[in-house]
Amino acid sequence: MVWECQACGYVYNEKAANRQQRLEEKPLNSGGLPVNWKCPVCGVGREFFEEVSGRNS
Ligand SMILES: [Zn+2]
């Protein structure tokens, strides 16, 4: 799943992130951004991210 920050356009690729994430902390929700996710570029919360579908999976 790929998510895009509506504030700055940063793209979060869940597949790529999971490899790191698994070692640190599991997301509490399934199939989405971690509950405490913040954009690493502009710092907004997950409510600013929207799922991007129909692009590269
Ligand atoms: Zn952002």
N, CA, C, O and the ligand as a Tripos MOL2 file, in Angstrom:
@<TRIPOS>MOLECULE
protein
  229   227    58     0     0
PROTEIN
NO_CHARGES

@<TRIPOS>ATOM
      1 N           0.8360   -1.1930    0.0000 N.3       1 MET1
      2 CA          0.0000    0.0000    0.0000 C.3       1 MET1
      3 C           0.8780    1.2540    0.0000 C.2       1 MET1
      4 O           1.8940    1.3100    0.6930 O.2       1 MET1
      5 N           0.4870    2.2260   -0.7600 N.am      2 VAL2
      6 CA          1.2710    3.4570   -0.8620 C.3       2 VAL2
      7 C           0.4120    4.6380   -0.4130 C.2       2 VAL2
      8 O          -0.7500    4.7720   -0.7980 O.2       2 VAL2
      9 N           1.0140    5.4800    0.4060 N.am      3 TRP3
     10 CA          0.2890    6.6270    0.9340 C.3       3 TRP3
     11 C           1.0270    7.8980    0.5380 C.2       3 TRP3
     12 O           2.2560    7.9260    0.4630 O.2       3 TRP3
     13 N           0.2510    8.9470    0.2860 N.am      4 GLU4
     14 CA          0.8680   10.2050   -0.1090 C.3       4 GLU4
     15 C           0.4570   11.3240    0.8350 C.2       4 GLU4
     16 O          -0.7190   11.4810    1.1620 O.2       4 GLU4
     17 N           1.4400   12.0920    1.2660 N.am      5 CYS5
     18 CA          1.1840   13.2380    2.1300 C.3       5 CYS5
     19 C           0.5150   14.3370    1.3210 C.2       5 CYS5
     20 O           1.0400   14.7840    0.3010 O.2       5 CYS5
     21 N          -0.6530   14.7660    1.7890 N.am      6 GLN6
     22 CA         -1.3950   15.8040    1.0750 C.3       6 GLN6
     23 C          -0.7990   17.1800    1.3170 C.2       6 GLN6
     24 O          -1.1350   18.1420    0.6260 O.2       6 GLN6
     25 N           0.0800   17.2670    2.2960 N.am      7 ALA7
     26 CA          0.6750   18.5580    2.6160 C.3       7 ALA7
     27 C           1.9270   18.8330    1.7800 C.2       7 ALA7
     28 O           2.1330   19.9520    1.3090 O.2       7 ALA7
     29 N           2.7690   17.7940    1.5990 N.am      8 CYS8
     30 CA          4.0370   18.0640    0.9180 C.3       8 CYS8
     31 C           4.3050   17.1130   -0.2390 C.2       8 CYS8
     32 O           5.2390   17.3260   -1.0130 O.2       8 CYS8
     33 N           3.4900   16.0580   -0.3650 N.am      9 GLY9
     34 CA          3.6620   15.1500   -1.4880 C.3       9 GLY9
     35 C           4.6030   13.9870   -1.2220 C.2       9 GLY9
     36 O           4.9100   13.2110   -2.1270 O.2       9 GLY9
     37 N           5.0590   13.8660    0.0130 N.am     10 TYR10
     38 CA          5.9180   12.7340    0.3820 C.3      10 TYR10
     39 C           5.1520   11.4320    0.2100 C.2      10 TYR10
     40 O           3.9780   11.3400    0.5690 O.2      10 TYR10
     41 N           5.8220   10.4290   -0.3410 N.am     11 VAL11
     42 CA          5.1690    9.1440   -0.5760 C.3      11 VAL11
     43 C           5.7170    8.0860    0.3770 C.2      11 VAL11
     44 O           6.9240    7.8580    0.4610 O.2      11 VAL11
     45 N           4.7990    7.4540    1.0840 N.am     12 TYR12
     46 CA          5.1340    6.3940    2.0340 C.3      12 TYR12
     47 C           4.7870    5.0600    1.4110 C.2      12 TYR12
     48 O           3.6260    4.7820    1.1080 O.2      12 TYR12
     49 N           5.8100    4.2340    1.2220 N.am     13 ASN13
     50 CA          5.5930    2.9140    0.6490 C.3      13 ASN13
     51 C           5.5980    1.8800    1.7640 C.2      13 ASN13
     52 O           6.6340    1.6040    2.3690 O.2      13 ASN13
     53 N           4.4350    1.3150    2.0250 N.am     14 GLU14
     54 CA          4.2890    0.4110    3.1630 C.3      14 GLU14
     55 C           5.1980   -0.8040    3.0450 C.2      14 GLU14
     56 O           5.7700   -1.2620    4.0340 O.2      14 GLU14
     57 N           5.3250   -1.3180    1.8360 N.am     15 LYS15
     58 CA          6.1600   -2.5040    1.6360 C.3      15 LYS15
     59 C           7.5980   -2.2470    2.0480 C.2      15 LYS15
     60 O           8.2130   -3.0540    2.7450 O.2      15 LYS15
     61 N           8.1200   -1.1220    1.6120 N.am     16 ALA16
     62 CA          9.5060   -0.7880    1.9300 C.3      16 ALA16
     63 C           9.6630   -0.4900    3.4090 C.2      16 ALA16
     64 O          10.6740   -0.8390    4.0190 O.2      16 ALA16
     65 N           8.6510    0.1610    3.9870 N.am     17 ALA17
     66 CA          8.7410    0.5760    5.3920 C.3      17 ALA17
     67 C           8.6380   -0.6080    6.3340 C.2      17 ALA17
     68 O           9.2420   -0.5960    7.4060 O.2      17 ALA17
     69 N           7.8890   -1.6230    5.9590 N.am     18 ASN18
     70 CA          7.6510   -2.7450    6.8540 C.3      18 ASN18
     71 C           8.9260   -3.4610    7.2680 C.2      18 ASN18
     72 O           9.0170   -3.9940    8.3740 O.2      18 ASN18
     73 N           9.8940   -3.4710    6.3910 N.am     19 ARG19
     74 CA         11.1310   -4.1780    6.7250 C.3      19 ARG19
     75 C          11.8050   -3.5570    7.9450 C.2      19 ARG19
     76 O          12.2790   -4.2670    8.8320 O.2      19 ARG19
     77 N          11.8440   -2.2340    7.9810 N.am     20 GLN20
     78 CA         12.4100   -1.5570    9.1500 C.3      20 GLN20
     79 C          11.4550   -1.6380   10.3270 C.2      20 GLN20
     80 O          11.8430   -1.9680   11.4470 O.2      20 GLN20
     81 N          10.2090   -1.3320   10.0480 N.am     21 GLN21
     82 CA          9.1890   -1.2070   11.0740 C.3      21 GLN21
     83 C           9.0910   -2.4640   11.9330 C.2      21 GLN21
     84 O           8.8950   -2.3800   13.1450 O.2      21 GLN21
     85 N           9.2220   -3.5890   11.3220 N.am     22 ARG22
     86 CA          9.0290   -4.8380   12.0360 C.3      22 ARG22
     87 C          10.0000   -4.9650   13.2060 C.2      22 ARG22
     88 O           9.6650   -5.5210   14.2520 O.2      22 ARG22
     89 N          11.2010   -4.4440   13.0110 N.am     23 LEU23
     90 CA         12.2010   -4.5440   14.0620 C.3      23 LEU23
     91 C          11.9070   -3.5780   15.1980 C.2      23 LEU23
     92 O          12.2510   -3.8410   16.3500 O.2      23 LEU23
     93 N          11.2870   -2.4870   14.8800 N.am     24 GLU24
     94 CA         11.0930   -1.4580   15.8930 C.3      24 GLU24
     95 C           9.7460   -1.5950   16.5920 C.2      24 GLU24
     96 O           9.6890   -1.9110   17.7800 O.2      24 GLU24
     97 N           8.6940   -1.3640   15.8790 N.am     25 GLU25
     98 CA          7.3750   -1.4740   16.4850 C.3      25 GLU25
     99 C           6.3630   -1.8660   15.4260 C.2      25 GLU25
    100 O           6.4530   -1.4440   14.2730 O.2      25 GLU25
    101 N           5.4220   -2.6590   15.8230 N.am     26 LYS26
    102 CA          4.3730   -3.0420   14.8910 C.3      26 LYS26
    103 C           3.3100   -1.9660   14.8380 C.2      26 LYS26
    104 O           2.9450   -1.3920   15.8640 O.2      26 LYS26
    105 N           2.8210   -1.6960   13.6610 N.am     27 PRO27
    106 CA          1.6490   -0.8150   13.5880 C.3      27 PRO27
    107 C           0.4810   -1.4900   14.2980 C.2      27 PRO27
    108 O           0.2980   -2.7000   14.1710 O.2      27 PRO27
    109 N          -0.2960   -0.7370   15.0290 N.am     28 LEU28
    110 CA         -1.4020   -1.3110   15.7880 C.3      28 LEU28
    111 C          -2.6170   -1.5740   14.9130 C.2      28 LEU28
    112 O          -3.4330   -2.4480   15.2040 O.2      28 LEU28
    113 N          -2.7190   -0.8270   13.8680 N.am     29 ASN29
    114 CA         -3.8240   -1.0630   12.9480 C.3      29 ASN29
    115 C          -3.3140   -1.8890   11.7820 C.2      29 ASN29
    116 O          -2.1400   -1.8040   11.4220 O.2      29 ASN29
    117 N          -4.1720   -2.6700   11.2050 N.am     30 SER30
    118 CA         -3.7280   -3.4760   10.0790 C.3      30 SER30
    119 C          -4.0720   -2.7780    8.7670 C.2      30 SER30
    120 O          -5.1480   -2.2030    8.6090 O.2      30 SER30
    121 N          -3.1480   -2.8440    7.8540 N.am     31 GLY31
    122 CA         -3.4230   -2.3040    6.5390 C.3      31 GLY31
    123 C          -3.5050   -0.8020    6.4900 C.2      31 GLY31
    124 O          -4.4190   -0.2510    5.8760 O.2      31 GLY31
    125 N          -2.5740   -0.1310    7.1220 N.am     32 GLY32
    126 CA         -2.6030    1.3150    7.0650 C.3      32 GLY32
    127 C          -1.3350    1.8870    7.6410 C.2      32 GLY32
    128 O          -0.3610    1.1710    7.8740 O.2      32 GLY32
    129 N          -1.3560    3.1530    7.8640 N.am     33 LEU33
    130 CA         -0.2090    3.7900    8.4650 C.3      33 LEU33
    131 C          -0.1580    3.4830    9.9540 C.2      33 LEU33
    132 O          -1.2010    3.2870   10.5790 O.2      33 LEU33
    133 N           1.0330    3.4390   10.5280 N.am     34 PRO34
    134 CA          1.1470    3.2910   11.9800 C.3      34 PRO34
    135 C           0.3620    4.3950   12.6780 C.2      34 PRO34
    136 O           0.2730    5.5110   12.1650 O.2      34 PRO34
    137 N          -0.2020    4.0950   13.8330 N.am     35 VAL35
    138 CA         -1.0960    5.0510   14.4910 C.3      35 VAL35
    139 C          -0.3900    6.3510   14.8690 C.2      35 VAL35
    140 O          -1.0080    7.4150   14.9160 O.2      35 VAL35
    141 N           0.8880    6.2510   15.1340 N.am     36 ASN36
    142 CA          1.6120    7.4580   15.5460 C.3      36 ASN36
    143 C           2.4500    8.0230   14.3990 C.2      36 ASN36
    144 O           3.4200    8.7510   14.6140 O.2      36 ASN36
    145 N           2.0540    7.6720   13.1870 N.am     37 TRP37
    146 CA          2.8180    8.0850   12.0160 C.3      37 TRP37
    147 C           2.8310    9.5980   11.8460 C.2      37 TRP37
    148 O           1.8130   10.2750   11.9890 O.2      37 TRP37
    149 N           4.0110   10.0980   11.5380 N.am     38 LYS38
    150 CA          4.1250   11.5100   11.1560 C.3      38 LYS38
    151 C           4.9480   11.5780    9.8860 C.2      38 LYS38
    152 O           5.8640   10.7810    9.6850 O.2      38 LYS38
    153 N           4.6240   12.5190    9.0410 N.am     39 CYS39
    154 CA          5.3930   12.7230    7.8340 C.3      39 CYS39
    155 C           6.8160   13.1420    8.2060 C.2      39 CYS39
    156 O           7.0010   14.1120    8.9410 O.2      39 CYS39
    157 N           7.8190   12.4240    7.7070 N.am     40 PRO40
    158 CA          9.2120   12.7470    8.0310 C.3      40 PRO40
    159 C           9.6770   14.0470    7.3920 C.2      40 PRO40
    160 O          10.7010   14.6040    7.7900 O.2      40 PRO40
    161 N           8.9440   14.5260    6.4200 N.am     41 VAL41
    162 CA          9.3570   15.7510    5.7310 C.3      41 VAL41
    163 C           8.7290   16.9850    6.3780 C.2      41 VAL41
    164 O           9.4340   17.9260    6.7410 O.2      41 VAL41
    165 N           7.4030   16.9770    6.5200 N.am     42 CYS42
    166 CA          6.7350   18.1810    7.0160 C.3      42 CYS42
    167 C           6.1100   18.0000    8.3900 C.2      42 CYS42
    168 O           5.6850   18.9760    9.0080 O.2      42 CYS42
    169 N           6.0460   16.7480    8.8840 N.am     43 GLY43
    170 CA          5.6530   16.5160   10.2740 C.3      43 GLY43
    171 C           4.1580   16.4360   10.5420 C.2      43 GLY43
    172 O           3.7470   16.4120   11.7020 O.2      43 GLY43
    173 N           3.3420   16.3950    9.5110 N.am     44 VAL44
    174 CA          1.9050   16.2950    9.7340 C.3      44 VAL44
    175 C           1.5220   14.8670   10.1250 C.2      44 VAL44
    176 O           2.2730   13.9270    9.8630 O.2      44 VAL44
    177 N           0.3750   14.7080   10.7400 N.am     45 GLY45
    178 CA         -0.1000   13.4070   11.1780 C.3      45 GLY45
    179 C          -0.6810   12.5840   10.0440 C.2      45 GLY45
    180 O          -0.7610   13.0310    8.9000 O.2      45 GLY45
    181 N          -1.0860   11.3610   10.3920 N.am     46 ARG46
    182 CA         -1.5500   10.4340    9.3540 C.3      46 ARG46
    183 C          -2.8510   10.8790    8.7000 C.2      46 ARG46
    184 O          -3.1900   10.4010    7.6170 O.2      46 ARG46
    185 N          -3.5790   11.7770    9.3340 N.am     47 GLU47
    186 CA         -4.8340   12.2430    8.7290 C.3      47 GLU47
    187 C          -4.6020   13.0360    7.4510 C.2      47 GLU47
    188 O          -5.5230   13.2790    6.6710 O.2      47 GLU47
    189 N          -3.3310   13.4370    7.2530 N.am     48 PHE48
    190 CA         -2.9990   14.1560    6.0250 C.3      48 PHE48
    191 C          -2.5960   13.2220    4.8920 C.2      48 PHE48
    192 O          -2.3630   13.6630    3.7660 O.2      48 PHE48
    193 N          -2.5180   11.9480    5.1910 N.am     49 PHE49
    194 CA         -2.0970   10.9970    4.1660 C.3      49 PHE49
    195 C          -3.2980   10.3490    3.5060 C.2      49 PHE49
    196 O          -4.2820    9.9960    4.1560 O.2      49 PHE49
    197 N          -3.1870   10.2050    2.2030 N.am     50 GLU50
    198 CA         -4.2340    9.5040    1.4850 C.3      50 GLU50
    199 C          -3.6410    8.3410    0.7170 C.2      50 GLU50
    200 O          -2.5320    8.4060    0.1870 O.2      50 GLU50
    201 N          -4.4170    7.2860    0.6780 N.am     51 GLU51
    202 CA         -3.9710    6.1000   -0.0340 C.3      51 GLU51
    203 C          -3.9190    6.3830   -1.5280 C.2      51 GLU51
    204 O          -4.8410    6.9480   -2.1150 O.2      51 GLU51
    205 N          -2.8120    5.9700   -2.1140 N.am     52 VAL52
    206 CA         -2.6650    6.1370   -3.5610 C.3      52 VAL52
    207 C          -2.9090    4.7850   -4.2040 C.2      52 VAL52
    208 O          -2.1950    3.8180   -3.9380 O.2      52 VAL52
    209 N          -3.9220    4.7280   -5.0500 N.am     53 SER53
    210 CA         -4.1980    3.4570   -5.7080 C.3      53 SER53
    211 C          -4.0890    3.6060   -7.2070 C.2      53 SER53
    212 O          -4.2440    4.6970   -7.7560 O.2      53 SER53
    213 N          -3.8250    2.5050   -7.8500 N.am     54 GLY54
    214 CA         -3.7630    2.5240   -9.2980 C.3      54 GLY54
    215 C          -2.3940    2.8980   -9.8360 C.2      54 GLY54
    216 O          -2.2090    2.9900  -11.0490 O.2      54 GLY54
    217 N          -1.4230    3.1180   -8.9410 N.am     55 ARG55
    218 CA         -0.0640    3.3380   -9.3870 C.3      55 ARG55
    219 C           0.7350    2.0630   -9.1480 C.2      55 ARG55
    220 O           0.1630    0.9950   -8.9300 O.2      55 ARG55
    221 N           2.0500    2.1780   -9.1900 N.am     56 ASN56
    222 CA          2.8850    0.9990   -8.9360 C.3      56 ASN56
    223 C           2.5290    0.3930   -7.5870 C.2      56 ASN56
    224 O           2.4400    1.1120   -6.5920 O.2      56 ASN56
    225 N           2.3270   -0.9000   -7.5390 N.am     57 SER57
    226 CA          2.0210   -1.5210   -6.2720 C.3      57 SER57
    227 C           3.2590   -2.1570   -5.6930 C.2      57 SER57
    228 O           3.2040   -2.7400   -4.6100 O.2      57 SER57
    229 ZN          4.4300   15.7670    4.3870 Zn       58 ZN58
@<TRIPOS>BOND
     1     1     2 1
     2     2     3 1
     3     3     4 2
     4     3     5 am
     5     5     6 1
     6     6     7 1
     7     7     8 2
     8     7     9 am
     9     9    10 1
    10    10    11 1
    11    11    12 2
    12    11    13 am
    13    13    14 1
    14    14    15 1
    15    15    16 2
    16    15    17 am
    17    17    18 1
    18    18    19 1
    19    19    20 2
    20    19    21 am
    21    21    22 1
    22    22    23 1
    23    23    24 2
    24    23    25 am
    25    25    26 1
    26    26    27 1
    27    27    28 2
    28    27    29 am
    29    29    30 1
    30    30    31 1
    31    31    32 2
    32    31    33 am
    33    33    34 1
    34    34    35 1
    35    35    36 2
    36    35    37 am
    37    37    38 1
    38    38    39 1
    39    39    40 2
    40    39    41 am
    41    41    42 1
    42    42    43 1
    43    43    44 2
    44    43    45 am
    45    45    46 1
    46    46    47 1
    47    47    48 2
    48    47    49 am
    49    49    50 1
    50    50    51 1
    51    51    52 2
    52    51    53 am
    53    53    54 1
    54    54    55 1
    55    55    56 2
    56    55    57 am
    57    57    58 1
    58    58    59 1
    59    59    60 2
    60    59    61 am
    61    61    62 1
    62    62    63 1
    63    63    64 2
    64    63    65 am
    65    65    66 1
    66    66    67 1
    67    67    68 2
    68    67    69 am
    69    69    70 1
    70    70    71 1
    71    71    72 2
    72    71    73 am
    73    73    74 1
    74    74    75 1
    75    75    76 2
    76    75    77 am
    77    77    78 1
    78    78    79 1
    79    79    80 2
    80    79    81 am
    81    81    82 1
    82    82    83 1
    83    83    84 2
    84    83    85 am
    85    85    86 1
    86    86    87 1
    87    87    88 2
    88    87    89 am
    89    89    90 1
    90    90    91 1
    91    91    92 2
    92    91    93 am
    93    93    94 1
    94    94    95 1
    95    95    96 2
    96    95    97 am
    97    97    98 1
    98    98    99 1
    99    99   100 2
   100    99   101 am
   101   101   102 1
   102   102   103 1
   103   103   104 2
   104   103   105 am
   105   105   106 1
   106   106   107 1
   107   107   108 2
   108   107   109 am
   109   109   110 1
   110   110   111 1
   111   111   112 2
   112   111   113 am
   113   113   114 1
   114   114   115 1
   115   115   116 2
   116   115   117 am
   117   117   118 1
   118   118   119 1
   119   119   120 2
   120   119   121 am
   121   121   122 1
   122   122   123 1
   123   123   124 2
   124   123   125 am
   125   125   126 1
   126   126   127 1
   127   127   128 2
   128   127   129 am
   129   129   130 1
   130   130   131 1
   131   131   132 2
   132   131   133 am
   133   133   134 1
   134   134   135 1
   135   135   136 2
   136   135   137 am
   137   137   138 1
   138   138   139 1
   139   139   140 2
   140   139   141 am
   141   141   142 1
   142   142   143 1
   143   143   144 2
   144   143   145 am
   145   145   146 1
   146   146   147 1
   147   147   148 2
   148   147   149 am
   149   149   150 1
   150   150   151 1
   151   151   152 2
   152   151   153 am
   153   153   154 1
   154   154   155 1
   155   155   156 2
   156   155   157 am
   157   157   158 1
   158   158   159 1
   159   159   160 2
   160   159   161 am
   161   161   162 1
   162   162   163 1
   163   163   164 2
   164   163   165 am
   165   165   166 1
   166   166   167 1
   167   167   168 2
   168   167   169 am
   169   169   170 1
   170   170   171 1
   171   171   172 2
   172   171   173 am
   173   173   174 1
   174   174   175 1
   175   175   176 2
   176   175   177 am
   177   177   178 1
   178   178   179 1
   179   179   180 2
   180   179   181 am
   181   181   182 1
   182   182   183 1
   183   183   184 2
   184   183   185 am
   185   185   186 1
   186   186   187 1
   187   187   188 2
   188   187   189 am
   189   189   190 1
   190   190   191 1
   191   191   192 2
   192   191   193 am
   193   193   194 1
   194   194   195 1
   195   195   196 2
   196   195   197 am
   197   197   198 1
   198   198   199 1
   199   199   200 2
   200   199   201 am
   201   201   202 1
   202   202   203 1
   203   203   204 2
   204   203   205 am
   205   205   206 1
   206   206   207 1
   207   207   208 2
   208   207   209 am
   209   209   210 1
   210   210   211 1
   211   211   212 2
   212   211   213 am
   213   213   214 1
   214   214   215 1
   215   215   216 2
   216   215   217 am
   217   217   218 1
   218   218   219 1
   219   219   220 2
   220   219   221 am
   221   221   222 1
   222   222   223 1
   223   223   224 2
   224   223   225 am
   225   225   226 1
   226   226   227 1
   227   227   228 2
@<TRIPOS>SUBSTRUCTURE
     1 MET1         2 RESIDUE 1 A MET
     2 VAL2         6 RESIDUE 1 A VAL
     3 TRP3        10 RESIDUE 1 A TRP
     4 GLU4        14 RESIDUE 1 A GLU
     5 CYS5        18 RESIDUE 1 A CYS
     6 GLN6        22 RESIDUE 1 A GLN
     7 ALA7        26 RESIDUE 1 A ALA
     8 CYS8        30 RESIDUE 1 A CYS
     9 GLY9        34 RESIDUE 1 A GLY
    10 TYR10       38 RESIDUE 1 A TYR
    11 VAL11       42 RESIDUE 1 A VAL
    12 TYR12       46 RESIDUE 1 A TYR
    13 ASN13       50 RESIDUE 1 A ASN
    14 GLU14       54 RESIDUE 1 A GLU
    15 LYS15       58 RESIDUE 1 A LYS
    16 ALA16       62 RESIDUE 1 A ALA
    17 ALA17       66 RESIDUE 1 A ALA
    18 ASN18       70 RESIDUE 1 A ASN
    19 ARG19       74 RESIDUE 1 A ARG
    20 GLN20       78 RESIDUE 1 A GLN
    21 GLN21       82 RESIDUE 1 A GLN
    22 ARG22       86 RESIDUE 1 A ARG
    23 LEU23       90 RESIDUE 1 A LEU
    24 GLU24       94 RESIDUE 1 A GLU
    25 GLU25       98 RESIDUE 1 A GLU
    26 LYS26      102 RESIDUE 1 A LYS
    27 PRO27      106 RESIDUE 1 A PRO
    28 LEU28      110 RESIDUE 1 A LEU
    29 ASN29      114 RESIDUE 1 A ASN
    30 SER30      118 RESIDUE 1 A SER
    31 GLY31      122 RESIDUE 1 A GLY
    32 GLY32      126 RESIDUE 1 A GLY
    33 LEU33      130 RESIDUE 1 A LEU
    34 PRO34      134 RESIDUE 1 A PRO
    35 VAL35      138 RESIDUE 1 A VAL
    36 ASN36      142 RESIDUE 1 A ASN
    37 TRP37      146 RESIDUE 1 A TRP
    38 LYS38      150 RESIDUE 1 A LYS
    39 CYS39      154 RESIDUE 1 A CYS
    40 PRO40      158 RESIDUE 1 A PRO
    41 VAL41      162 RESIDUE 1 A VAL
    42 CYS42      166 RESIDUE 1 A CYS
    43 GLY43      170 RESIDUE 1 A GLY
    44 VAL44      174 RESIDUE 1 A VAL
    45 GLY45      178 RESIDUE 1 A GLY
    46 ARG46      182 RESIDUE 1 A ARG
    47 GLU47      186 RESIDUE 1 A GLU
    48 PHE48      190 RESIDUE 1 A PHE
    49 PHE49      194 RESIDUE 1 A PHE
    50 GLU50      198 RESIDUE 1 A GLU
    51 GLU51      202 RESIDUE 1 A GLU
    52 VAL52      206 RESIDUE 1 A VAL
    53 SER53      210 RESIDUE 1 A SER
    54 GLY54      214 RESIDUE 1 A GLY
    55 ARG55      218 RESIDUE 1 A ARG
    56 ASN56      222 RESIDUE 1 A ASN
    57 SER57      226 RESIDUE 1 A SER
    58 ZN58       229 GROUP 0 **** ****
